[in-house]
Each structure stands twice: as structure tokens, then as C-alpha cells.
Amino acid sequence: MALTITEKHGVFLIEGSINASTAKHFIGHCEAILDANGELTIHIENVKEIDAKGIRAIEVLYKSAMSQNRCFMIIGNINGDLYAELRAIKTAA
């Protein structure tokens, strides 16, 4: 499944899959937004699939934003397993 990123009221809605095929594009697009805006809020409720590369992509973005003192937020209802993975990224940073 493809990855779609659209902006609505300053929040970037992520739909589709964040996986080995889309992770590089996802990182590049999000980094460009962070550079332009100094902050990034992504809504991931409509992400249908996320694999280890997708989790790693979010980790890369989070650590990059934190190292540059920029705001990076993830919002949306997600399942417990994904929540645990994302929580581990924040804890490890």
C-alpha cells in the first residue's frame, strides 16, 4: 500500500504503510517539513501497516527533532503494540 501525507490545519495526516518501501520517502518528506516549520505533528491513526523500518523511520525523525530542539508529536488512536514501540523510542532517547 502506498503512503500518503496530507496537511490539515498544521497536522500532517499519514495514510497507508510506513515500511521498507516507503520509509525513506517518509523521512525525507518529514525532515523537509521540520526544516521549513521548525515543528511537526503527524497523525498516524490511518496507517494500515508499519514494519521495523517504519518504526526506525519514526525513531530517526524523533531523535533528529530532539537533537535540534524541535517539536515532534505523534497523535491518533493506535493499537497497543504500536504504542509500546513508540513509547520505547521516547524512553531510549
PyMOL Python script that loads the backbone (N, CA, C, O; Angstrom):
from pymol import cmd

cmd.read_pdbstr("""\
ATOM      1  N   MET A   1       0.844  -1.179   0.000  1.00  0.00           N
ATOM      2  CA  MET A   1       0.000   0.000   0.000  1.00  0.00           C
ATOM      3  C   MET A   1       0.888   1.241   0.000  1.00  0.00           C
ATOM      4  O   MET A   1       1.923   1.271   0.666  1.00  0.00           O
ATOM      5  N   ALA A   2       0.490   2.240  -0.732  1.00  0.00           N
ATOM      6  CA  ALA A   2       1.242   3.482  -0.843  1.00  0.00           C
ATOM      7  C   ALA A   2       1.141   4.300   0.443  1.00  0.00           C
ATOM      8  O   ALA A   2       0.342   4.006   1.332  1.00  0.00           O
ATOM      9  N   LEU A   3       1.961   5.312   0.509  1.00  0.00           N
ATOM     10  CA  LEU A   3       1.970   6.231   1.645  1.00  0.00           C
ATOM     11  C   LEU A   3       1.495   7.587   1.149  1.00  0.00           C
ATOM     12  O   LEU A   3       1.996   8.102   0.150  1.00  0.00           O
ATOM     13  N   THR A   4       0.529   8.161   1.850  1.00  0.00           N
ATOM     14  CA  THR A   4       0.006   9.477   1.511  1.00  0.00           C
ATOM     15  C   THR A   4       0.179  10.387   2.715  1.00  0.00           C
ATOM     16  O   THR A   4      -0.146  10.013   3.842  1.00  0.00           O
ATOM     17  N   ILE A   5       0.696  11.588   2.467  1.00  0.00           N
ATOM     18  CA  ILE A   5       0.880  12.580   3.523  1.00  0.00           C
ATOM     19  C   ILE A   5       0.157  13.846   3.082  1.00  0.00           C
ATOM     20  O   ILE A   5       0.496  14.437   2.057  1.00  0.00           O
ATOM     21  N   THR A   6      -0.843  14.261   3.863  1.00  0.00           N
ATOM     22  CA  THR A   6      -1.582  15.479   3.562  1.00  0.00           C
ATOM     23  C   THR A   6      -1.623  16.358   4.804  1.00  0.00           C
ATOM     24  O   THR A   6      -1.579  15.868   5.932  1.00  0.00           O
ATOM     25  N   GLU A   7      -1.709  17.659   4.578  1.00  0.00           N
ATOM     26  CA  GLU A   7      -1.716  18.611   5.689  1.00  0.00           C
ATOM     27  C   GLU A   7      -3.125  19.135   5.914  1.00  0.00           C
ATOM     28  O   GLU A   7      -3.840  19.467   4.969  1.00  0.00           O
ATOM     29  N   LYS A   8      -3.510  19.203   7.177  1.00  0.00           N
ATOM     30  CA  LYS A   8      -4.805  19.770   7.544  1.00  0.00           C
ATOM     31  C   LYS A   8      -4.627  20.536   8.845  1.00  0.00           C
ATOM     32  O   LYS A   8      -4.388  19.940   9.896  1.00  0.00           O
ATOM     33  N   HIS A   9      -4.743  21.848   8.774  1.00  0.00           N
ATOM     34  CA  HIS A   9      -4.629  22.721   9.942  1.00  0.00           C
ATOM     35  C   HIS A   9      -3.309  22.514  10.688  1.00  0.00           C
ATOM     36  O   HIS A   9      -3.285  22.501  11.918  1.00  0.00           O
ATOM     37  N   GLY A  10      -2.223  22.354   9.949  1.00  0.00           N
ATOM     38  CA  GLY A  10      -0.909  22.210  10.572  1.00  0.00           C
ATOM     39  C   GLY A  10      -0.563  20.811  11.039  1.00  0.00           C
ATOM     40  O   GLY A  10       0.536  20.583  11.543  1.00  0.00           O
ATOM     41  N   VAL A  11      -1.483  19.872  10.882  1.00  0.00           N
ATOM     42  CA  VAL A  11      -1.240  18.476  11.253  1.00  0.00           C
ATOM     43  C   VAL A  11      -1.102  17.680   9.960  1.00  0.00           C
ATOM     44  O   VAL A  11      -1.889  17.849   9.029  1.00  0.00           O
ATOM     45  N   PHE A  12      -0.102  16.817   9.912  1.00  0.00           N
ATOM     46  CA  PHE A  12       0.141  16.026   8.717  1.00  0.00           C
ATOM     47  C   PHE A  12      -0.447  14.633   8.909  1.00  0.00           C
ATOM     48  O   PHE A  12      -0.017  13.866   9.770  1.00  0.00           O
ATOM     49  N   LEU A  13      -1.441  14.332   8.083  1.00  0.00           N
ATOM     50  CA  LEU A  13      -2.164  13.069   8.159  1.00  0.00           C
ATOM     51  C   LEU A  13      -1.413  12.025   7.342  1.00  0.00           C
ATOM     52  O   LEU A  13      -1.176  12.205   6.147  1.00  0.00           O
ATOM     53  N   ILE A  14      -1.046  10.943   7.995  1.00  0.00           N
ATOM     54  CA  ILE A  14      -0.305   9.869   7.351  1.00  0.00           C
ATOM     55  C   ILE A  14      -1.282   8.725   7.100  1.00  0.00           C
ATOM     56  O   ILE A  14      -1.949   8.252   8.020  1.00  0.00           O
ATOM     57  N   GLU A  15      -1.360   8.285   5.844  1.00  0.00           N
ATOM     58  CA  GLU A  15      -2.252   7.181   5.484  1.00  0.00           C
ATOM     59  C   GLU A  15      -1.486   6.155   4.671  1.00  0.00           C
ATOM     60  O   GLU A  15      -0.622   6.507   3.867  1.00  0.00           O
ATOM     61  N   GLY A  16      -1.802   4.895   4.881  1.00  0.00           N
ATOM     62  CA  GLY A  16      -1.166   3.828   4.118  1.00  0.00           C
ATOM     63  C   GLY A  16      -0.169   3.058   4.956  1.00  0.00           C
ATOM     64  O   GLY A  16      -0.436   2.718   6.108  1.00  0.00           O
ATOM     65  N   SER A  17       0.985   2.786   4.362  1.00  0.00           N
ATOM     66  CA  SER A  17       2.003   1.949   5.005  1.00  0.00           C
ATOM     67  C   SER A  17       3.307   2.704   5.189  1.00  0.00           C
ATOM     68  O   SER A  17       3.770   3.404   4.290  1.00  0.00           O
ATOM     69  N   ILE A  18       3.888   2.550   6.365  1.00  0.00           N
ATOM     70  CA  ILE A  18       5.255   3.021   6.599  1.00  0.00           C
ATOM     71  C   ILE A  18       6.071   1.745   6.744  1.00  0.00           C
ATOM     72  O   ILE A  18       6.055   1.093   7.788  1.00  0.00           O
ATOM     73  N   ASN A  19       6.782   1.405   5.678  1.00  0.00           N
ATOM     74  CA  ASN A  19       7.512   0.138   5.659  1.00  0.00           C
ATOM     75  C   ASN A  19       8.824   0.308   4.893  1.00  0.00           C
ATOM     76  O   ASN A  19       9.225   1.429   4.581  1.00  0.00           O
ATOM     77  N   ALA A  20       9.474  -0.782   4.600  1.00  0.00           N
ATOM     78  CA  ALA A  20      10.761  -0.735   3.912  1.00  0.00           C
ATOM     79  C   ALA A  20      10.667   0.000   2.577  1.00  0.00           C
ATOM     80  O   ALA A  20      11.633   0.636   2.155  1.00  0.00           O
ATOM     81  N   SER A  21       9.529  -0.077   1.915  1.00  0.00           N
ATOM     82  CA  SER A  21       9.357   0.573   0.612  1.00  0.00           C
ATOM     83  C   SER A  21       9.108   2.072   0.714  1.00  0.00           C
ATOM     84  O   SER A  21       9.428   2.812  -0.216  1.00  0.00           O
ATOM     85  N   THR A  22       8.545   2.531   1.826  1.00  0.00           N
ATOM     86  CA  THR A  22       8.136   3.933   1.937  1.00  0.00           C
ATOM     87  C   THR A  22       8.912   4.732   2.981  1.00  0.00           C
ATOM     88  O   THR A  22       8.787   5.956   3.028  1.00  0.00           O
ATOM     89  N   ALA A  23       9.698   4.078   3.805  1.00  0.00           N
ATOM     90  CA  ALA A  23      10.351   4.750   4.941  1.00  0.00           C
ATOM     91  C   ALA A  23      11.261   5.895   4.506  1.00  0.00           C
ATOM     92  O   ALA A  23      11.251   6.960   5.124  1.00  0.00           O
ATOM     93  N   LYS A  24      12.042   5.692   3.456  1.00  0.00           N
ATOM     94  CA  LYS A  24      12.975   6.733   3.007  1.00  0.00           C
ATOM     95  C   LYS A  24      12.216   7.984   2.549  1.00  0.00           C
ATOM     96  O   LYS A  24      12.599   9.103   2.889  1.00  0.00           O
ATOM     97  N   HIS A  25      11.152   7.793   1.785  1.00  0.00           N
ATOM     98  CA  HIS A  25      10.315   8.908   1.341  1.00  0.00           C
ATOM     99  C   HIS A  25       9.677   9.607   2.547  1.00  0.00           C
ATOM    100  O   HIS A  25       9.635  10.836   2.608  1.00  0.00           O
ATOM    101  N   PHE A  26       9.187   8.824   3.493  1.00  0.00           N
ATOM    102  CA  PHE A  26       8.562   9.360   4.700  1.00  0.00           C
ATOM    103  C   PHE A  26       9.539  10.242   5.474  1.00  0.00           C
ATOM    104  O   PHE A  26       9.192  11.354   5.873  1.00  0.00           O
ATOM    105  N   ILE A  27      10.757   9.751   5.685  1.00  0.00           N
ATOM    106  CA  ILE A  27      11.773  10.527   6.406  1.00  0.00           C
ATOM    107  C   ILE A  27      12.079  11.817   5.658  1.00  0.00           C
ATOM    108  O   ILE A  27      12.099  12.892   6.259  1.00  0.00           O
ATOM    109  N   GLY A  28      12.315  11.722   4.362  1.00  0.00           N
ATOM    110  CA  GLY A  28      12.651  12.907   3.573  1.00  0.00           C
ATOM    111  C   GLY A  28      11.569  13.962   3.615  1.00  0.00           C
ATOM    112  O   GLY A  28      11.855  15.148   3.779  1.00  0.00           O
ATOM    113  N   HIS A  29      10.329  13.536   3.467  1.00  0.00           N
ATOM    114  CA  HIS A  29       9.205  14.474   3.487  1.00  0.00           C
ATOM    115  C   HIS A  29       9.071  15.129   4.863  1.00  0.00           C
ATOM    116  O   HIS A  29       8.896  16.343   4.966  1.00  0.00           O
ATOM    117  N   CYS A  30       9.152  14.328   5.901  1.00  0.00           N
ATOM    118  CA  CYS A  30       9.011  14.859   7.262  1.00  0.00           C
ATOM    119  C   CYS A  30      10.174  15.775   7.634  1.00  0.00           C
ATOM    120  O   CYS A  30       9.965  16.790   8.299  1.00  0.00           O
ATOM    121  N   GLU A  31      11.385  15.438   7.222  1.00  0.00           N
ATOM    122  CA  GLU A  31      12.531  16.304   7.502  1.00  0.00           C
ATOM    123  C   GLU A  31      12.377  17.652   6.806  1.00  0.00           C
ATOM    124  O   GLU A  31      12.737  18.684   7.372  1.00  0.00           O
ATOM    125  N   ALA A  32      11.850  17.653   5.592  1.00  0.00           N
ATOM    126  CA  ALA A  32      11.613  18.910   4.882  1.00  0.00           C
ATOM    127  C   ALA A  32      10.597  19.772   5.630  1.00  0.00           C
ATOM    128  O   ALA A  32      10.759  20.989   5.720  1.00  0.00           O
ATOM    129  N   ILE A  33       9.560  19.149   6.161  1.00  0.00           N
ATOM    130  CA  ILE A  33       8.558  19.882   6.942  1.00  0.00           C
ATOM    131  C   ILE A  33       9.188  20.436   8.218  1.00  0.00           C
ATOM    132  O   ILE A  33       8.963  21.594   8.569  1.00  0.00           O
ATOM    133  N   LEU A  34       9.971  19.618   8.907  1.00  0.00           N
ATOM    134  CA  LEU A  34      10.651  20.082  10.124  1.00  0.00           C
ATOM    135  C   LEU A  34      11.573  21.261   9.827  1.00  0.00           C
ATOM    136  O   LEU A  34      11.623  22.223  10.592  1.00  0.00           O
ATOM    137  N   ASP A  35      12.299  21.184   8.719  1.00  0.00           N
ATOM    138  CA  ASP A  35      13.199  22.278   8.347  1.00  0.00           C
ATOM    139  C   ASP A  35      12.425  23.555   8.047  1.00  0.00           C
ATOM    140  O   ASP A  35      12.848  24.646   8.431  1.00  0.00           O
ATOM    141  N   ALA A  36      11.298  23.423   7.367  1.00  0.00           N
ATOM    142  CA  ALA A  36      10.503  24.589   6.985  1.00  0.00           C
ATOM    143  C   ALA A  36       9.731  25.187   8.154  1.00  0.00           C
ATOM    144  O   ALA A  36       9.633  26.408   8.275  1.00  0.00           O
ATOM    145  N   ASN A  37       9.184  24.332   9.015  1.00  0.00           N
ATOM    146  CA  ASN A  37       8.285  24.796  10.077  1.00  0.00           C
ATOM    147  C   ASN A  37       8.902  24.828  11.467  1.00  0.00           C
ATOM    148  O   ASN A  37       8.405  25.527  12.349  1.00  0.00           O
ATOM    149  N   GLY A  38       9.975  24.083  11.670  1.00  0.00           N
ATOM    150  CA  GLY A  38      10.579  24.002  12.996  1.00  0.00           C
ATOM    151  C   GLY A  38       9.844  23.080  13.945  1.00  0.00           C
ATOM    152  O   GLY A  38      10.253  22.916  15.094  1.00  0.00           O
ATOM    153  N   GLU A  39       8.759  22.474  13.475  1.00  0.00           N
ATOM    154  CA  GLU A  39       7.981  21.532  14.274  1.00  0.00           C
ATOM    155  C   GLU A  39       7.188  20.635  13.336  1.00  0.00           C
ATOM    156  O   GLU A  39       6.992  20.953  12.163  1.00  0.00           O
ATOM    157  N   LEU A  40       6.737  19.509  13.875  1.00  0.00           N
ATOM    158  CA  LEU A  40       5.963  18.571  13.061  1.00  0.00           C
ATOM    159  C   LEU A  40       5.024  17.772  13.950  1.00  0.00           C
ATOM    160  O   LEU A  40       5.440  17.191  14.952  1.00  0.00           O
ATOM    161  N   THR A  41       3.755  17.751  13.572  1.00  0.00           N
ATOM    162  CA  THR A  41       2.766  16.891  14.211  1.00  0.00           C
ATOM    163  C   THR A  41       2.233  15.952  13.143  1.00  0.00           C
ATOM    164  O   THR A  41       1.714  16.390  12.116  1.00  0.00           O
ATOM    165  N   ILE A  42       2.368  14.641  13.399  1.00  0.00           N
ATOM    166  CA  ILE A  42       1.832  13.661  12.459  1.00  0.00           C
ATOM    167  C   ILE A  42       0.693  12.893  13.125  1.00  0.00           C
ATOM    168  O   ILE A  42       0.751  12.556  14.307  1.00  0.00           O
ATOM    169  N   HIS A  43      -0.330  12.630  12.342  1.00  0.00           N
ATOM    170  CA  HIS A  43      -1.500  11.872  12.789  1.00  0.00           C
ATOM    171  C   HIS A  43      -1.410  10.515  12.109  1.00  0.00           C
ATOM    172  O   HIS A  43      -1.498  10.434  10.884  1.00  0.00           O
ATOM    173  N   ILE A  44      -1.236   9.445  12.883  1.00  0.00           N
ATOM    174  CA  ILE A  44      -0.964   8.129  12.301  1.00  0.00           C
ATOM    175  C   ILE A  44      -2.106   7.127  12.474  1.00  0.00           C
ATOM    176  O   ILE A  44      -1.916   5.925  12.286  1.00  0.00           O
ATOM    177  N   GLU A  45      -3.269   7.616  12.824  1.00  0.00           N
ATOM    178  CA  GLU A  45      -4.396   6.707  13.043  1.00  0.00           C
ATOM    179  C   GLU A  45      -4.749   5.899  11.788  1.00  0.00           C
ATOM    180  O   GLU A  45      -5.211   4.763  11.894  1.00  0.00           O
ATOM    181  N   ASN A  46      -4.535   6.472  10.614  1.00  0.00           N
ATOM    182  CA  ASN A  46      -4.892   5.793   9.366  1.00  0.00           C
ATOM    183  C   ASN A  46      -3.730   5.046   8.727  1.00  0.00           C
ATOM    184  O   ASN A  46      -3.800   4.674   7.556  1.00  0.00           O
ATOM    185  N   VAL A  47      -2.668   4.826   9.482  1.00  0.00           N
ATOM    186  CA  VAL A  47      -1.581   3.984   8.997  1.00  0.00           C
ATOM    187  C   VAL A  47      -2.059   2.539   9.104  1.00  0.00           C
ATOM    188  O   VAL A  47      -2.429   2.076  10.183  1.00  0.00           O
ATOM    189  N   LYS A  48      -2.047   1.846   7.991  1.00  0.00           N
ATOM    190  CA  LYS A  48      -2.561   0.471   7.947  1.00  0.00           C
ATOM    191  C   LYS A  48      -1.489  -0.557   8.267  1.00  0.00           C
ATOM    192  O   LYS A  48      -1.793  -1.653   8.736  1.00  0.00           O
ATOM    193  N   GLU A  49      -0.231  -0.204   8.015  1.00  0.00           N
ATOM    194  CA  GLU A  49       0.875  -1.133   8.256  1.00  0.00           C
ATOM    195  C   GLU A  49       2.103  -0.328   8.643  1.00  0.00           C
ATOM    196  O   GLU A  49       2.382   0.723   8.067  1.00  0.00           O
ATOM    197  N   ILE A  50       2.824  -0.831   9.614  1.00  0.00           N
ATOM    198  CA  ILE A  50       4.117  -0.256   9.957  1.00  0.00           C
ATOM    199  C   ILE A  50       5.028  -1.412  10.360  1.00  0.00           C
ATOM    200  O   ILE A  50       4.710  -2.189  11.260  1.00  0.00           O
ATOM    201  N   ASP A  51       6.156  -1.507   9.682  1.00  0.00           N
ATOM    202  CA  ASP A  51       7.093  -2.587   9.985  1.00  0.00           C
ATOM    203  C   ASP A  51       8.297  -2.019  10.738  1.00  0.00           C
ATOM    204  O   ASP A  51       8.289  -0.858  11.145  1.00  0.00           O
ATOM    205  N   ALA A  52       9.317  -2.831  10.919  1.00  0.00           N
ATOM    206  CA  ALA A  52      10.506  -2.401  11.668  1.00  0.00           C
ATOM    207  C   ALA A  52      11.168  -1.185  11.026  1.00  0.00           C
ATOM    208  O   ALA A  52      11.658  -0.306  11.734  1.00  0.00           O
ATOM    209  N   LYS A  53      11.190  -1.124   9.698  1.00  0.00           N
ATOM    210  CA  LYS A  53      11.765   0.042   9.003  1.00  0.00           C
ATOM    211  C   LYS A  53      10.924   1.288   9.260  1.00  0.00           C
ATOM    212  O   LYS A  53      11.466   2.388   9.368  1.00  0.00           O
ATOM    213  N   GLY A  54       9.619   1.127   9.359  1.00  0.00           N
ATOM    214  CA  GLY A  54       8.742   2.251   9.662  1.00  0.00           C
ATOM    215  C   GLY A  54       8.953   2.769  11.074  1.00  0.00           C
ATOM    216  O   GLY A  54       8.998   3.979  11.297  1.00  0.00           O
ATOM    217  N   ILE A  55       9.081   1.858  12.020  1.00  0.00           N
ATOM    218  CA  ILE A  55       9.380   2.250  13.402  1.00  0.00           C
ATOM    219  C   ILE A  55      10.725   2.962  13.449  1.00  0.00           C
ATOM    220  O   ILE A  55      10.872   3.981  14.124  1.00  0.00           O
ATOM    221  N   ARG A  56      11.701   2.425  12.734  1.00  0.00           N
ATOM    222  CA  ARG A  56      13.037   3.040  12.689  1.00  0.00           C
ATOM    223  C   ARG A  56      12.961   4.438  12.078  1.00  0.00           C
ATOM    224  O   ARG A  56      13.658   5.345  12.534  1.00  0.00           O
ATOM    225  N   ALA A  57      12.129   4.628  11.057  1.00  0.00           N
ATOM    226  CA  ALA A  57      11.967   5.944  10.437  1.00  0.00           C
ATOM    227  C   ALA A  57      11.435   6.955  11.450  1.00  0.00           C
ATOM    228  O   ALA A  57      11.922   8.084  11.520  1.00  0.00           O
ATOM    229  N   ILE A  58      10.448   6.555  12.225  1.00  0.00           N
ATOM    230  CA  ILE A  58       9.907   7.446  13.252  1.00  0.00           C
ATOM    231  C   ILE A  58      10.969   7.742  14.305  1.00  0.00           C
ATOM    232  O   ILE A  58      11.075   8.873  14.780  1.00  0.00           O
ATOM    233  N   GLU A  59      11.745   6.742  14.666  1.00  0.00           N
ATOM    234  CA  GLU A  59      12.827   6.941  15.632  1.00  0.00           C
ATOM    235  C   GLU A  59      13.850   7.946  15.108  1.00  0.00           C
ATOM    236  O   GLU A  59      14.287   8.828  15.848  1.00  0.00           O
ATOM    237  N   VAL A  60      14.231   7.819  13.846  1.00  0.00           N
ATOM    238  CA  VAL A  60      15.186   8.748  13.232  1.00  0.00           C
ATOM    239  C   VAL A  60      14.639  10.172  13.281  1.00  0.00           C
ATOM    240  O   VAL A  60      15.361  11.101  13.643  1.00  0.00           O
ATOM    241  N   LEU A  61      13.378  10.348  12.922  1.00  0.00           N
ATOM    242  CA  LEU A  61      12.764  11.676  12.942  1.00  0.00           C
ATOM    243  C   LEU A  61      12.700  12.243  14.352  1.00  0.00           C
ATOM    244  O   LEU A  61      13.001  13.416  14.571  1.00  0.00           O
ATOM    245  N   TYR A  62      12.309  11.413  15.301  1.00  0.00           N
ATOM    246  CA  TYR A  62      12.207  11.856  16.692  1.00  0.00           C
ATOM    247  C   TYR A  62      13.562  12.309  17.223  1.00  0.00           C
ATOM    248  O   TYR A  62      13.677  13.389  17.803  1.00  0.00           O
ATOM    249  N   LYS A  63      14.578  11.488  17.025  1.00  0.00           N
ATOM    250  CA  LYS A  63      15.910  11.825  17.534  1.00  0.00           C
ATOM    251  C   LYS A  63      16.482  13.051  16.838  1.00  0.00           C
ATOM    252  O   LYS A  63      17.140  13.875  17.474  1.00  0.00           O
ATOM    253  N   SER A  64      16.240  13.179  15.547  1.00  0.00           N
ATOM    254  CA  SER A  64      16.699  14.349  14.810  1.00  0.00           C
ATOM    255  C   SER A  64      16.032  15.618  15.333  1.00  0.00           C
ATOM    256  O   SER A  64      16.695  16.632  15.549  1.00  0.00           O
ATOM    257  N   ALA A  65      14.723  15.555  15.535  1.00  0.00           N
ATOM    258  CA  ALA A  65      13.991  16.715  16.055  1.00  0.00           C
ATOM    259  C   ALA A  65      14.480  17.086  17.449  1.00  0.00           C
ATOM    260  O   ALA A  65      14.687  18.265  17.735  1.00  0.00           O
ATOM    261  N   MET A  66      14.665  16.108  18.311  1.00  0.00           N
ATOM    262  CA  MET A  66      15.114  16.385  19.675  1.00  0.00           C
ATOM    263  C   MET A  66      16.523  16.977  19.688  1.00  0.00           C
ATOM    264  O   MET A  66      16.805  17.878  20.477  1.00  0.00           O
ATOM    265  N   SER A  67      17.400  16.485  18.830  1.00  0.00           N
ATOM    266  CA  SER A  67      18.778  16.993  18.811  1.00  0.00           C
ATOM    267  C   SER A  67      18.839  18.434  18.318  1.00  0.00           C
ATOM    268  O   SER A  67      19.793  19.154  18.612  1.00  0.00           O
ATOM    269  N   GLN A  68      17.818  18.856  17.565  1.00  0.00           N
ATOM    270  CA  GLN A  68      17.760  20.226  17.065  1.00  0.00           C
ATOM    271  C   GLN A  68      16.782  21.087  17.865  1.00  0.00           C
ATOM    272  O   GLN A  68      16.445  22.202  17.465  1.00  0.00           O
ATOM    273  N   ASN A  69      16.334  20.551  19.002  1.00  0.00           N
ATOM    274  CA  ASN A  69      15.400  21.251  19.886  1.00  0.00           C
ATOM    275  C   ASN A  69      14.118  21.662  19.150  1.00  0.00           C
ATOM    276  O   ASN A  69      13.631  22.783  19.299  1.00  0.00           O
ATOM    277  N   ARG A  70      13.588  20.729  18.355  1.00  0.00           N
ATOM    278  CA  ARG A  70      12.360  20.969  17.610  1.00  0.00           C
ATOM    279  C   ARG A  70      11.251  20.068  18.138  1.00  0.00           C
ATOM    280  O   ARG A  70      11.507  18.984  18.662  1.00  0.00           O
ATOM    281  N   CYS A  71      10.037  20.529  17.993  1.00  0.00           N
ATOM    282  CA  CYS A  71       8.871  19.783  18.469  1.00  0.00           C
ATOM    283  C   CYS A  71       8.458  18.739  17.432  1.00  0.00           C
ATOM    284  O   CYS A  71       8.285  19.058  16.255  1.00  0.00           O
ATOM    285  N   PHE A  72       8.303  17.493  17.876  1.00  0.00           N
ATOM    286  CA  PHE A  72       7.831  16.394  17.024  1.00  0.00           C
ATOM    287  C   PHE A  72       6.780  15.634  17.806  1.00  0.00           C
ATOM    288  O   PHE A  72       7.080  15.035  18.839  1.00  0.00           O
ATOM    289  N   MET A  73       5.536  15.656  17.313  1.00  0.00           N
ATOM    290  CA  MET A  73       4.446  14.981  18.022  1.00  0.00           C
ATOM    291  C   MET A  73       3.776  13.961  17.116  1.00  0.00           C
ATOM    292  O   MET A  73       3.652  14.154  15.907  1.00  0.00           O
ATOM    293  N   ILE A  74       3.350  12.871  17.741  1.00  0.00           N
ATOM    294  CA  ILE A  74       2.604  11.823  17.059  1.00  0.00           C
ATOM    295  C   ILE A  74       1.251  11.735  17.742  1.00  0.00           C
ATOM    296  O   ILE A  74       1.171  11.563  18.958  1.00  0.00           O
ATOM    297  N   ILE A  75       0.184  11.853  16.955  1.00  0.00           N
ATOM    298  CA  ILE A  75      -1.163  11.793  17.515  1.00  0.00           C
ATOM    299  C   ILE A  75      -1.992  10.763  16.755  1.00  0.00           C
ATOM    300  O   ILE A  75      -1.602  10.308  15.680  1.00  0.00           O
ATOM    301  N   GLY A  76      -3.137  10.401  17.326  1.00  0.00           N
ATOM    302  CA  GLY A  76      -4.068   9.462  16.703  1.00  0.00           C
ATOM    303  C   GLY A  76      -4.212   8.207  17.540  1.00  0.00           C
ATOM    304  O   GLY A  76      -3.303   7.840  18.285  1.00  0.00           O
ATOM    305  N   ASN A  77      -5.338   7.562  17.418  1.00  0.00           N
ATOM    306  CA  ASN A  77      -5.584   6.301  18.119  1.00  0.00           C
ATOM    307  C   ASN A  77      -4.825   5.184  17.417  1.00  0.00           C
ATOM    308  O   ASN A  77      -4.955   4.997  16.208  1.00  0.00           O
ATOM    309  N   ILE A  78      -4.032   4.443  18.185  1.00  0.00           N
ATOM    310  CA  ILE A  78      -3.237   3.348  17.625  1.00  0.00           C
ATOM    311  C   ILE A  78      -3.371   2.128  18.522  1.00  0.00           C
ATOM    312  O   ILE A  78      -3.827   2.234  19.661  1.00  0.00           O
ATOM    313  N   ASN A  79      -2.972   0.969  18.009  1.00  0.00           N
ATOM    314  CA  ASN A  79      -3.084  -0.240  18.827  1.00  0.00           C
ATOM    315  C   ASN A  79      -1.988  -0.287  19.888  1.00  0.00           C
ATOM    316  O   ASN A  79      -1.005   0.449  19.812  1.00  0.00           O
ATOM    317  N   GLY A  80      -2.165  -1.139  20.852  1.00  0.00           N
ATOM    318  CA  GLY A  80      -1.259  -1.227  21.997  1.00  0.00           C
ATOM    319  C   GLY A  80       0.160  -1.610  21.634  1.00  0.00           C
ATOM    320  O   GLY A  80       1.105  -1.104  22.240  1.00  0.00           O
ATOM    321  N   ASP A  81       0.335  -2.493  20.658  1.00  0.00           N
ATOM    322  CA  ASP A  81       1.680  -2.907  20.258  1.00  0.00           C
ATOM    323  C   ASP A  81       2.464  -1.744  19.667  1.00  0.00           C
ATOM    324  O   ASP A  81       3.632  -1.541  19.999  1.00  0.00           O
ATOM    325  N   LEU A  82       1.816  -0.977  18.784  1.00  0.00           N
ATOM    326  CA  LEU A  82       2.484   0.178  18.186  1.00  0.00           C
ATOM    327  C   LEU A  82       2.780   1.226  19.248  1.00  0.00           C
ATOM    328  O   LEU A  82       3.848   1.840  19.233  1.00  0.00           O
ATOM    329  N   TYR A  83       1.855   1.435  20.159  1.00  0.00           N
ATOM    330  CA  TYR A  83       2.080   2.385  21.250  1.00  0.00           C
ATOM    331  C   TYR A  83       3.323   1.992  22.049  1.00  0.00           C
ATOM    332  O   TYR A  83       4.142   2.849  22.381  1.00  0.00           O
ATOM    333  N   ALA A  84       3.464   0.724  22.354  1.00  0.00           N
ATOM    334  CA  ALA A  84       4.624   0.252  23.115  1.00  0.00           C
ATOM    335  C   ALA A  84       5.920   0.502  22.350  1.00  0.00           C
ATOM    336  O   ALA A  84       6.921   0.902  22.945  1.00  0.00           O
ATOM    337  N   GLU A  85       5.914   0.272  21.044  1.00  0.00           N
ATOM    338  CA  GLU A  85       7.103   0.522  20.219  1.00  0.00           C
ATOM    339  C   GLU A  85       7.476   2.002  20.236  1.00  0.00           C
ATOM    340  O   GLU A  85       8.646   2.351  20.395  1.00  0.00           O
ATOM    341  N   LEU A  86       6.477   2.871  20.070  1.00  0.00           N
ATOM    342  CA  LEU A  86       6.740   4.307  20.052  1.00  0.00           C
ATOM    343  C   LEU A  86       7.180   4.806  21.426  1.00  0.00           C
ATOM    344  O   LEU A  86       8.042   5.679  21.525  1.00  0.00           O
ATOM    345  N   ARG A  87       6.604   4.267  22.457  1.00  0.00           N
ATOM    346  CA  ARG A  87       6.989   4.639  23.827  1.00  0.00           C
ATOM    347  C   ARG A  87       8.445   4.260  24.090  1.00  0.00           C
ATOM    348  O   ARG A  87       9.171   5.000  24.753  1.00  0.00           O
ATOM    349  N   ALA A  88       8.869   3.113  23.572  1.00  0.00           N
ATOM    350  CA  ALA A  88      10.252   2.662  23.744  1.00  0.00           C
ATOM    351  C   ALA A  88      11.230   3.622  23.076  1.00  0.00           C
ATOM    352  O   ALA A  88      12.326   3.842  23.591  1.00  0.00           O
ATOM    353  N   ILE A  89      10.847   4.196  21.936  1.00  0.00           N
ATOM    354  CA  ILE A  89      11.705   5.176  21.258  1.00  0.00           C
ATOM    355  C   ILE A  89      11.905   6.384  22.154  1.00  0.00           C
ATOM    356  O   ILE A  89      13.031   6.847  22.336  1.00  0.00           O
ATOM    357  N   LYS A  90      10.820   6.896  22.714  1.00  0.00           N
ATOM    358  CA  LYS A  90      10.903   8.081  23.570  1.00  0.00           C
ATOM    359  C   LYS A  90      11.736   7.788  24.809  1.00  0.00           C
ATOM    360  O   LYS A  90      12.537   8.623  25.229  1.00  0.00           O
ATOM    361  N   THR A  91      11.559   6.627  25.389  1.00  0.00           N
ATOM    362  CA  THR A  91      12.287   6.255  26.599  1.00  0.00           C
ATOM    363  C   THR A  91      13.776   6.105  26.325  1.00  0.00           C
ATOM    364  O   THR A  91      14.603   6.470  27.160  1.00  0.00           O
ATOM    365  N   ALA A  92      14.118   5.572  25.160  1.00  0.00           N
ATOM    366  CA  ALA A  92      15.521   5.338  24.817  1.00  0.00           C
ATOM    367  C   ALA A  92      16.252   6.623  24.448  1.00  0.00           C
ATOM    368  O   ALA A  92      17.479   6.679  24.528  1.00  0.00           O
ATOM    369  N   ALA A  93      15.513   7.658  24.044  1.00  0.00           N
ATOM    370  CA  ALA A  93      16.155   8.889  23.558  1.00  0.00           C
ATOM    371  C   ALA A  93      16.766   9.711  24.633  1.00  0.00           C
ATOM    372  O   ALA A  93      17.334  10.767  24.355  1.00  0.00           O
TER     373      ALA A  93
END
""", "prot")
cmd.dss("prot")
cmd.show_as("cartoon", "prot")
cmd.util.cbc("prot")
cmd.orient("prot")
